Amino acid sequence: MRKLSILLMLTGLLTLGACNTVKGVGQDLQKAGSTLEGAAKK
């Protein structure tokens, strides 16, 4: 579970680094939140 959390955080950071607009940041954060929520439910 710890490795999965680290992987998700790194993926989120890479995604945030790739976006160019404030709107893109919001969308990236929403996707990361959804991914973490799905992992937490499992």
mmCIF entry with sequence, helices, sheets and N, C-alpha, C, O atoms, coordinates in Angstrom:
data_MODEL
# 
_entry.id   MODEL 
# 
_entity.id                         1 
_entity.type                       polymer 
_entity.pdbx_number_of_molecules   1 
# 
_entity_poly.entity_id                      1 
_entity_poly.type                           'polypeptide(L)' 
_entity_poly.nstd_linkage                   no 
_entity_poly.nstd_monomer                   no 
_entity_poly.pdbx_seq_one_letter_code       MRKLSILLMLTGLLTLGACNTVKGVGQDLQKAGSTLEGAAKK 
_entity_poly.pdbx_seq_one_letter_code_can   MRKLSILLMLTGLLTLGACNTVKGVGQDLQKAGSTLEGAAKK 
_entity_poly.pdbx_strand_id                 A 
# 
loop_
_entity_poly_seq.entity_id 
_entity_poly_seq.num 
_entity_poly_seq.mon_id 
_entity_poly_seq.hetero 
1 1  MET n 
1 2  ARG n 
1 3  LYS n 
1 4  LEU n 
1 5  SER n 
1 6  ILE n 
1 7  LEU n 
1 8  LEU n 
1 9  MET n 
1 10 LEU n 
1 11 THR n 
1 12 GLY n 
1 13 LEU n 
1 14 LEU n 
1 15 THR n 
1 16 LEU n 
1 17 GLY n 
1 18 ALA n 
1 19 CYS n 
1 20 ASN n 
1 21 THR n 
1 22 VAL n 
1 23 LYS n 
1 24 GLY n 
1 25 VAL n 
1 26 GLY n 
1 27 GLN n 
1 28 ASP n 
1 29 LEU n 
1 30 GLN n 
1 31 LYS n 
1 32 ALA n 
1 33 GLY n 
1 34 SER n 
1 35 THR n 
1 36 LEU n 
1 37 GLU n 
1 38 GLY n 
1 39 ALA n 
1 40 ALA n 
1 41 LYS n 
1 42 LYS n 
# 
_struct_asym.id          A 
_struct_asym.entity_id   1 
# 
loop_
_struct_conf.conf_type_id 
_struct_conf.id 
_struct_conf.pdbx_PDB_helix_id 
_struct_conf.beg_label_comp_id 
_struct_conf.beg_label_asym_id 
_struct_conf.beg_label_seq_id 
_struct_conf.pdbx_beg_PDB_ins_code 
_struct_conf.end_label_comp_id 
_struct_conf.end_label_asym_id 
_struct_conf.end_label_seq_id 
_struct_conf.pdbx_end_PDB_ins_code 
_struct_conf.beg_auth_comp_id 
_struct_conf.beg_auth_asym_id 
_struct_conf.beg_auth_seq_id 
_struct_conf.end_auth_comp_id 
_struct_conf.end_auth_asym_id 
_struct_conf.end_auth_seq_id 
_struct_conf.pdbx_PDB_helix_class 
_struct_conf.details 
_struct_conf.pdbx_PDB_helix_length 
HELX_P HELX_P1 AA1 ARG A 2  ? ALA A 18 ? ARG A 2  ALA A 18 1 ? 17 
HELX_P HELX_P2 AA2 VAL A 22 ? LYS A 41 ? VAL A 22 LYS A 41 1 ? 20 
# 
_struct_conf_type.id          HELX_P 
_struct_conf_type.criteria    ? 
_struct_conf_type.reference   ? 
# 
loop_
_atom_site.group_PDB 
_atom_site.id 
_atom_site.type_symbol 
_atom_site.label_atom_id 
_atom_site.label_alt_id 
_atom_site.label_comp_id 
_atom_site.label_asym_id 
_atom_site.label_entity_id 
_atom_site.label_seq_id 
_atom_site.pdbx_PDB_ins_code 
_atom_site.Cartn_x 
_atom_site.Cartn_y 
_atom_site.Cartn_z 
_atom_site.occupancy 
_atom_site.B_iso_or_equiv 
_atom_site.pdbx_formal_charge 
_atom_site.auth_seq_id 
_atom_site.auth_comp_id 
_atom_site.auth_asym_id 
_atom_site.auth_atom_id 
_atom_site.pdbx_PDB_model_num 
ATOM 1   N N  . MET A 1 1  ? 0.829   -1.194 0.000   1.00 0.00 ? 1  MET A N  1 
ATOM 2   C CA . MET A 1 1  ? 0.000   0.000  0.000   1.00 0.00 ? 1  MET A CA 1 
ATOM 3   C C  . MET A 1 1  ? 0.877   1.262  0.000   1.00 0.00 ? 1  MET A C  1 
ATOM 4   O O  . MET A 1 1  ? 0.553   2.259  -0.646  1.00 0.00 ? 1  MET A O  1 
ATOM 5   N N  . ARG A 1 2  ? 1.990   1.196  0.737   1.00 0.00 ? 2  ARG A N  1 
ATOM 6   C CA . ARG A 1 2  ? 2.888   2.353  0.796   1.00 0.00 ? 2  ARG A CA 1 
ATOM 7   C C  . ARG A 1 2  ? 3.486   2.643  -0.573  1.00 0.00 ? 2  ARG A C  1 
ATOM 8   O O  . ARG A 1 2  ? 3.591   3.801  -0.979  1.00 0.00 ? 2  ARG A O  1 
ATOM 9   N N  . LYS A 1 3  ? 3.878   1.588  -1.284  1.00 0.00 ? 3  LYS A N  1 
ATOM 10  C CA . LYS A 1 3  ? 4.459   1.778  -2.613  1.00 0.00 ? 3  LYS A CA 1 
ATOM 11  C C  . LYS A 1 3  ? 3.444   2.383  -3.574  1.00 0.00 ? 3  LYS A C  1 
ATOM 12  O O  . LYS A 1 3  ? 3.791   3.221  -4.407  1.00 0.00 ? 3  LYS A O  1 
ATOM 13  N N  . LEU A 1 4  ? 2.187   1.956  -3.457  1.00 0.00 ? 4  LEU A N  1 
ATOM 14  C CA . LEU A 1 4  ? 1.131   2.494  -4.312  1.00 0.00 ? 4  LEU A CA 1 
ATOM 15  C C  . LEU A 1 4  ? 0.935   3.981  -4.043  1.00 0.00 ? 4  LEU A C  1 
ATOM 16  O O  . LEU A 1 4  ? 0.779   4.765  -4.979  1.00 0.00 ? 4  LEU A O  1 
ATOM 17  N N  . SER A 1 5  ? 0.941   4.369  -2.783  1.00 0.00 ? 5  SER A N  1 
ATOM 18  C CA . SER A 1 5  ? 0.780   5.779  -2.422  1.00 0.00 ? 5  SER A CA 1 
ATOM 19  C C  . SER A 1 5  ? 1.926   6.620  -2.977  1.00 0.00 ? 5  SER A C  1 
ATOM 20  O O  . SER A 1 5  ? 1.699   7.709  -3.506  1.00 0.00 ? 5  SER A O  1 
ATOM 21  N N  . ILE A 1 6  ? 3.143   6.123  -2.860  1.00 0.00 ? 6  ILE A N  1 
ATOM 22  C CA . ILE A 1 6  ? 4.299   6.849  -3.381  1.00 0.00 ? 6  ILE A CA 1 
ATOM 23  C C  . ILE A 1 6  ? 4.205   6.979  -4.894  1.00 0.00 ? 6  ILE A C  1 
ATOM 24  O O  . ILE A 1 6  ? 4.479   8.044  -5.448  1.00 0.00 ? 6  ILE A O  1 
ATOM 25  N N  . LEU A 1 7  ? 3.826   5.916  -5.550  1.00 0.00 ? 7  LEU A N  1 
ATOM 26  C CA . LEU A 1 7  ? 3.677   5.940  -7.005  1.00 0.00 ? 7  LEU A CA 1 
ATOM 27  C C  . LEU A 1 7  ? 2.628   6.961  -7.428  1.00 0.00 ? 7  LEU A C  1 
ATOM 28  O O  . LEU A 1 7  ? 2.834   7.709  -8.384  1.00 0.00 ? 7  LEU A O  1 
ATOM 29  N N  . LEU A 1 8  ? 1.511   6.994  -6.722  1.00 0.00 ? 8  LEU A N  1 
ATOM 30  C CA . LEU A 1 8  ? 0.450   7.948  -7.060  1.00 0.00 ? 8  LEU A CA 1 
ATOM 31  C C  . LEU A 1 8  ? 0.912   9.390  -6.837  1.00 0.00 ? 8  LEU A C  1 
ATOM 32  O O  . LEU A 1 8  ? 0.593   10.271 -7.635  1.00 0.00 ? 8  LEU A O  1 
ATOM 33  N N  . MET A 1 9  ? 1.647   9.630  -5.777  1.00 0.00 ? 9  MET A N  1 
ATOM 34  C CA . MET A 1 9  ? 2.146   10.983 -5.514  1.00 0.00 ? 9  MET A CA 1 
ATOM 35  C C  . MET A 1 9  ? 3.138   11.414 -6.593  1.00 0.00 ? 9  MET A C  1 
ATOM 36  O O  . MET A 1 9  ? 3.084   12.550 -7.065  1.00 0.00 ? 9  MET A O  1 
ATOM 37  N N  . LEU A 1 10 ? 4.032   10.526 -6.981  1.00 0.00 ? 10 LEU A N  1 
ATOM 38  C CA . LEU A 1 10 ? 5.002   10.867 -8.030  1.00 0.00 ? 10 LEU A CA 1 
ATOM 39  C C  . LEU A 1 10 ? 4.300   11.131 -9.359  1.00 0.00 ? 10 LEU A C  1 
ATOM 40  O O  . LEU A 1 10 ? 4.657   12.057 -10.087 1.00 0.00 ? 10 LEU A O  1 
ATOM 41  N N  . THR A 1 11 ? 3.312   10.322 -9.662  1.00 0.00 ? 11 THR A N  1 
ATOM 42  C CA . THR A 1 11 ? 2.545   10.523 -10.891 1.00 0.00 ? 11 THR A CA 1 
ATOM 43  C C  . THR A 1 11 ? 1.841   11.870 -10.862 1.00 0.00 ? 11 THR A C  1 
ATOM 44  O O  . THR A 1 11 ? 1.816   12.592 -11.859 1.00 0.00 ? 11 THR A O  1 
ATOM 45  N N  . GLY A 1 12 ? 1.271   12.199 -9.713  1.00 0.00 ? 12 GLY A N  1 
ATOM 46  C CA . GLY A 1 12 ? 0.609   13.489 -9.573  1.00 0.00 ? 12 GLY A CA 1 
ATOM 47  C C  . GLY A 1 12 ? 1.567   14.656 -9.764  1.00 0.00 ? 12 GLY A C  1 
ATOM 48  O O  . GLY A 1 12 ? 1.233   15.638 -10.426 1.00 0.00 ? 12 GLY A O  1 
ATOM 49  N N  . LEU A 1 13 ? 2.747   14.547 -9.188  1.00 0.00 ? 13 LEU A N  1 
ATOM 50  C CA . LEU A 1 13 ? 3.734   15.614 -9.341  1.00 0.00 ? 13 LEU A CA 1 
ATOM 51  C C  . LEU A 1 13 ? 4.167   15.775 -10.789 1.00 0.00 ? 13 LEU A C  1 
ATOM 52  O O  . LEU A 1 13 ? 4.322   16.897 -11.271 1.00 0.00 ? 13 LEU A O  1 
ATOM 53  N N  . LEU A 1 14 ? 4.360   14.674 -11.478 1.00 0.00 ? 14 LEU A N  1 
ATOM 54  C CA . LEU A 1 14 ? 4.741   14.743 -12.891 1.00 0.00 ? 14 LEU A CA 1 
ATOM 55  C C  . LEU A 1 14 ? 3.627   15.364 -13.723 1.00 0.00 ? 14 LEU A C  1 
ATOM 56  O O  . LEU A 1 14 ? 3.885   16.140 -14.643 1.00 0.00 ? 14 LEU A O  1 
ATOM 57  N N  . THR A 1 15 ? 2.399   15.021 -13.395 1.00 0.00 ? 15 THR A N  1 
ATOM 58  C CA . THR A 1 15 ? 1.255   15.563 -14.120 1.00 0.00 ? 15 THR A CA 1 
ATOM 59  C C  . THR A 1 15 ? 1.144   17.064 -13.892 1.00 0.00 ? 15 THR A C  1 
ATOM 60  O O  . THR A 1 15 ? 0.892   17.827 -14.825 1.00 0.00 ? 15 THR A O  1 
ATOM 61  N N  . LEU A 1 16 ? 1.336   17.484 -12.635 1.00 0.00 ? 16 LEU A N  1 
ATOM 62  C CA . LEU A 1 16 ? 1.278   18.913 -12.338 1.00 0.00 ? 16 LEU A CA 1 
ATOM 63  C C  . LEU A 1 16 ? 2.389   19.675 -13.051 1.00 0.00 ? 16 LEU A C  1 
ATOM 64  O O  . LEU A 1 16 ? 2.192   20.810 -13.485 1.00 0.00 ? 16 LEU A O  1 
ATOM 65  N N  . GLY A 1 17 ? 3.530   19.062 -13.170 1.00 0.00 ? 17 GLY A N  1 
ATOM 66  C CA . GLY A 1 17 ? 4.643   19.709 -13.851 1.00 0.00 ? 17 GLY A CA 1 
ATOM 67  C C  . GLY A 1 17 ? 4.407   19.868 -15.340 1.00 0.00 ? 17 GLY A C  1 
ATOM 68  O O  . GLY A 1 17 ? 5.033   20.714 -15.978 1.00 0.00 ? 17 GLY A O  1 
ATOM 69  N N  . ALA A 1 18 ? 3.523   19.078 -15.896 1.00 0.00 ? 18 ALA A N  1 
ATOM 70  C CA . ALA A 1 18 ? 3.291   19.097 -17.335 1.00 0.00 ? 18 ALA A CA 1 
ATOM 71  C C  . ALA A 1 18 ? 2.220   20.091 -17.761 1.00 0.00 ? 18 ALA A C  1 
ATOM 72  O O  . ALA A 1 18 ? 2.134   20.415 -18.945 1.00 0.00 ? 18 ALA A O  1 
ATOM 73  N N  . CYS A 1 19 ? 1.409   20.581 -16.848 1.00 0.00 ? 19 CYS A N  1 
ATOM 74  C CA . CYS A 1 19 ? 0.309   21.456 -17.266 1.00 0.00 ? 19 CYS A CA 1 
ATOM 75  C C  . CYS A 1 19 ? 0.771   22.904 -17.362 1.00 0.00 ? 19 CYS A C  1 
ATOM 76  O O  . CYS A 1 19 ? 1.691   23.318 -16.657 1.00 0.00 ? 19 CYS A O  1 
ATOM 77  N N  . ASN A 1 20 ? 0.130   23.667 -18.235 1.00 0.00 ? 20 ASN A N  1 
ATOM 78  C CA . ASN A 1 20 ? 0.576   25.036 -18.520 1.00 0.00 ? 20 ASN A CA 1 
ATOM 79  C C  . ASN A 1 20 ? -0.388  26.112 -18.045 1.00 0.00 ? 20 ASN A C  1 
ATOM 80  O O  . ASN A 1 20 ? -0.036  27.292 -18.056 1.00 0.00 ? 20 ASN A O  1 
ATOM 81  N N  . THR A 1 21 ? -1.589  25.743 -17.630 1.00 0.00 ? 21 THR A N  1 
ATOM 82  C CA . THR A 1 21 ? -2.576  26.759 -17.273 1.00 0.00 ? 21 THR A CA 1 
ATOM 83  C C  . THR A 1 21 ? -3.172  26.468 -15.909 1.00 0.00 ? 21 THR A C  1 
ATOM 84  O O  . THR A 1 21 ? -3.051  25.357 -15.393 1.00 0.00 ? 21 THR A O  1 
ATOM 85  N N  . VAL A 1 22 ? -3.807  27.455 -15.336 1.00 0.00 ? 22 VAL A N  1 
ATOM 86  C CA . VAL A 1 22 ? -4.483  27.280 -14.047 1.00 0.00 ? 22 VAL A CA 1 
ATOM 87  C C  . VAL A 1 22 ? -5.605  26.257 -14.199 1.00 0.00 ? 22 VAL A C  1 
ATOM 88  O O  . VAL A 1 22 ? -5.832  25.446 -13.301 1.00 0.00 ? 22 VAL A O  1 
ATOM 89  N N  . LYS A 1 23 ? -6.297  26.292 -15.313 1.00 0.00 ? 23 LYS A N  1 
ATOM 90  C CA . LYS A 1 23 ? -7.365  25.327 -15.566 1.00 0.00 ? 23 LYS A CA 1 
ATOM 91  C C  . LYS A 1 23 ? -6.787  23.916 -15.610 1.00 0.00 ? 23 LYS A C  1 
ATOM 92  O O  . LYS A 1 23 ? -7.383  22.980 -15.078 1.00 0.00 ? 23 LYS A O  1 
ATOM 93  N N  . GLY A 1 24 ? -5.644  23.768 -16.235 1.00 0.00 ? 24 GLY A N  1 
ATOM 94  C CA . GLY A 1 24 ? -4.988  22.466 -16.311 1.00 0.00 ? 24 GLY A CA 1 
ATOM 95  C C  . GLY A 1 24 ? -4.596  21.951 -14.938 1.00 0.00 ? 24 GLY A C  1 
ATOM 96  O O  . GLY A 1 24 ? -4.710  20.756 -14.667 1.00 0.00 ? 24 GLY A O  1 
ATOM 97  N N  . VAL A 1 25 ? -4.129  22.848 -14.061 1.00 0.00 ? 25 VAL A N  1 
ATOM 98  C CA . VAL A 1 25 ? -3.766  22.455 -12.701 1.00 0.00 ? 25 VAL A CA 1 
ATOM 99  C C  . VAL A 1 25 ? -4.995  21.927 -11.975 1.00 0.00 ? 25 VAL A C  1 
ATOM 100 O O  . VAL A 1 25 ? -4.930  20.898 -11.302 1.00 0.00 ? 25 VAL A O  1 
ATOM 101 N N  . GLY A 1 26 ? -6.109  22.627 -12.109 1.00 0.00 ? 26 GLY A N  1 
ATOM 102 C CA . GLY A 1 26 ? -7.351  22.194 -11.458 1.00 0.00 ? 26 GLY A CA 1 
ATOM 103 C C  . GLY A 1 26 ? -7.786  20.822 -11.942 1.00 0.00 ? 26 GLY A C  1 
ATOM 104 O O  . GLY A 1 26 ? -8.201  19.984 -11.142 1.00 0.00 ? 26 GLY A O  1 
ATOM 105 N N  . GLN A 1 27 ? -7.697  20.593 -13.216 1.00 0.00 ? 27 GLN A N  1 
ATOM 106 C CA . GLN A 1 27 ? -8.078  19.290 -13.769 1.00 0.00 ? 27 GLN A CA 1 
ATOM 107 C C  . GLN A 1 27 ? -7.128  18.204 -13.286 1.00 0.00 ? 27 GLN A C  1 
ATOM 108 O O  . GLN A 1 27 ? -7.566  17.100 -12.960 1.00 0.00 ? 27 GLN A O  1 
ATOM 109 N N  . ASP A 1 28 ? -5.848  18.501 -13.236 1.00 0.00 ? 28 ASP A N  1 
ATOM 110 C CA . ASP A 1 28 ? -4.865  17.522 -12.772 1.00 0.00 ? 28 ASP A CA 1 
ATOM 111 C C  . ASP A 1 28 ? -5.104  17.168 -11.308 1.00 0.00 ? 28 ASP A C  1 
ATOM 112 O O  . ASP A 1 28 ? -5.036  15.998 -10.933 1.00 0.00 ? 28 ASP A O  1 
ATOM 113 N N  . LEU A 1 29 ? -5.384  18.173 -10.481 1.00 0.00 ? 29 LEU A N  1 
ATOM 114 C CA . LEU A 1 29 ? -5.656  17.918 -9.064  1.00 0.00 ? 29 LEU A CA 1 
ATOM 115 C C  . LEU A 1 29 ? -6.914  17.076 -8.882  1.00 0.00 ? 29 LEU A C  1 
ATOM 116 O O  . LEU A 1 29 ? -6.970  16.200 -8.019  1.00 0.00 ? 29 LEU A O  1 
ATOM 117 N N  . GLN A 1 30 ? -7.909  17.349 -9.695  1.00 0.00 ? 30 GLN A N  1 
ATOM 118 C CA . GLN A 1 30 ? -9.152  16.588 -9.610  1.00 0.00 ? 30 GLN A CA 1 
ATOM 119 C C  . GLN A 1 30 ? -8.910  15.123 -9.987  1.00 0.00 ? 30 GLN A C  1 
ATOM 120 O O  . GLN A 1 30 ? -9.423  14.223 -9.322  1.00 0.00 ? 30 GLN A O  1 
ATOM 121 N N  . LYS A 1 31 ? -8.146  14.880 -11.031 1.00 0.00 ? 31 LYS A N  1 
ATOM 122 C CA . LYS A 1 31 ? -7.838  13.507 -11.439 1.00 0.00 ? 31 LYS A CA 1 
ATOM 123 C C  . LYS A 1 31 ? -7.022  12.784 -10.367 1.00 0.00 ? 31 LYS A C  1 
ATOM 124 O O  . LYS A 1 31 ? -7.277  11.618 -10.067 1.00 0.00 ? 31 LYS A O  1 
ATOM 125 N N  . ALA A 1 32 ? -6.045  13.481 -9.796  1.00 0.00 ? 32 ALA A N  1 
ATOM 126 C CA . ALA A 1 32 ? -5.220  12.880 -8.749  1.00 0.00 ? 32 ALA A CA 1 
ATOM 127 C C  . ALA A 1 32 ? -6.076  12.551 -7.537  1.00 0.00 ? 32 ALA A C  1 
ATOM 128 O O  . ALA A 1 32 ? -5.911  11.492 -6.933  1.00 0.00 ? 32 ALA A O  1 
ATOM 129 N N  . GLY A 1 33 ? -6.984  13.439 -7.177  1.00 0.00 ? 33 GLY A N  1 
ATOM 130 C CA . GLY A 1 33 ? -7.876  13.194 -6.051  1.00 0.00 ? 33 GLY A CA 1 
ATOM 131 C C  . GLY A 1 33 ? -8.770  12.004 -6.299  1.00 0.00 ? 33 GLY A C  1 
ATOM 132 O O  . GLY A 1 33 ? -8.987  11.196 -5.396  1.00 0.00 ? 33 GLY A O  1 
ATOM 133 N N  . SER A 1 34 ? -9.289  11.880 -7.496  1.00 0.00 ? 34 SER A N  1 
ATOM 134 C CA . SER A 1 34 ? -10.141 10.748 -7.840  1.00 0.00 ? 34 SER A CA 1 
ATOM 135 C C  . SER A 1 34 ? -9.363  9.434  -7.773  1.00 0.00 ? 34 SER A C  1 
ATOM 136 O O  . SER A 1 34 ? -9.884  8.417  -7.315  1.00 0.00 ? 34 SER A O  1 
ATOM 137 N N  . THR A 1 35 ? -8.128  9.464  -8.228  1.00 0.00 ? 35 THR A N  1 
ATOM 138 C CA . THR A 1 35 ? -7.284  8.271  -8.194  1.00 0.00 ? 35 THR A CA 1 
ATOM 139 C C  . THR A 1 35 ? -7.000  7.847  -6.750  1.00 0.00 ? 35 THR A C  1 
ATOM 140 O O  . THR A 1 35 ? -7.081  6.667  -6.409  1.00 0.00 ? 35 THR A O  1 
ATOM 141 N N  . LEU A 1 36 ? -6.667  8.824  -5.915  1.00 0.00 ? 36 LEU A N  1 
ATOM 142 C CA . LEU A 1 36 ? -6.384  8.511  -4.507  1.00 0.00 ? 36 LEU A CA 1 
ATOM 143 C C  . LEU A 1 36 ? -7.647  8.004  -3.801  1.00 0.00 ? 36 LEU A C  1 
ATOM 144 O O  . LEU A 1 36 ? -7.578  7.097  -2.971  1.00 0.00 ? 36 LEU A O  1 
ATOM 145 N N  . GLU A 1 37 ? -8.781  8.586  -4.131  1.00 0.00 ? 37 GLU A N  1 
ATOM 146 C CA . GLU A 1 37 ? -10.040 8.152  -3.521  1.00 0.00 ? 37 GLU A CA 1 
ATOM 147 C C  . GLU A 1 37 ? -10.351 6.712  -3.918  1.00 0.00 ? 37 GLU A C  1 
ATOM 148 O O  . GLU A 1 37 ? -10.780 5.911  -3.088  1.00 0.00 ? 37 GLU A O  1 
ATOM 149 N N  . GLY A 1 38 ? -10.135 6.392  -5.184  1.00 0.00 ? 38 GLY A N  1 
ATOM 150 C CA . GLY A 1 38 ? -10.369 5.026  -5.644  1.00 0.00 ? 38 GLY A CA 1 
ATOM 151 C C  . GLY A 1 38 ? -9.434  4.034  -4.967  1.00 0.00 ? 38 GLY A C  1 
ATOM 152 O O  . GLY A 1 38 ? -9.846  2.924  -4.628  1.00 0.00 ? 38 GLY A O  1 
ATOM 153 N N  . ALA A 1 39 ? -8.184  4.423  -4.768  1.00 0.00 ? 39 ALA A N  1 
ATOM 154 C CA . ALA A 1 39 ? -7.215  3.546  -4.100  1.00 0.00 ? 39 ALA A CA 1 
ATOM 155 C C  . ALA A 1 39 ? -7.590  3.362  -2.633  1.00 0.00 ? 39 ALA A C  1 
ATOM 156 O O  . ALA A 1 39 ? -7.413  2.280  -2.073  1.00 0.00 ? 39 ALA A O  1 
ATOM 157 N N  . ALA A 1 40 ? -8.102  4.406  -2.019  1.00 0.00 ? 40 ALA A N  1 
ATOM 158 C CA . ALA A 1 40 ? -8.466  4.323  -0.599  1.00 0.00 ? 40 ALA A CA 1 
ATOM 159 C C  . ALA A 1 40 ? -9.676  3.412  -0.384  1.00 0.00 ? 40 ALA A C  1 
ATOM 160 O O  . ALA A 1 40 ? -9.795  2.780  0.666   1.00 0.00 ? 40 ALA A O  1 
ATOM 161 N N  . LYS A 1 41 ? -10.568 3.342  -1.365  1.00 0.00 ? 41 LYS A N  1 
ATOM 162 C CA . LYS A 1 41 ? -11.763 2.498  -1.237  1.00 0.00 ? 41 LYS A CA 1 
ATOM 163 C C  . LYS A 1 41 ? -11.435 1.018  -1.357  1.00 0.00 ? 41 LYS A C  1 
ATOM 164 O O  . LYS A 1 41 ? -12.195 0.176  -0.879  1.00 0.00 ? 41 LYS A O  1 
ATOM 165 N N  . LYS A 1 42 ? -10.310 0.691  -1.991  1.00 0.00 ? 42 LYS A N  1 
ATOM 166 C CA . LYS A 1 42 ? -9.939  -0.715 -2.203  1.00 0.00 ? 42 LYS A CA 1 
ATOM 167 C C  . LYS A 1 42 ? -9.421  -1.347 -0.978  1.00 0.00 ? 42 LYS A C  1 
ATOM 168 O O  . LYS A 1 42 ? -9.067  -2.526 -0.994  1.00 0.00 ? 42 LYS A O  1 
# 
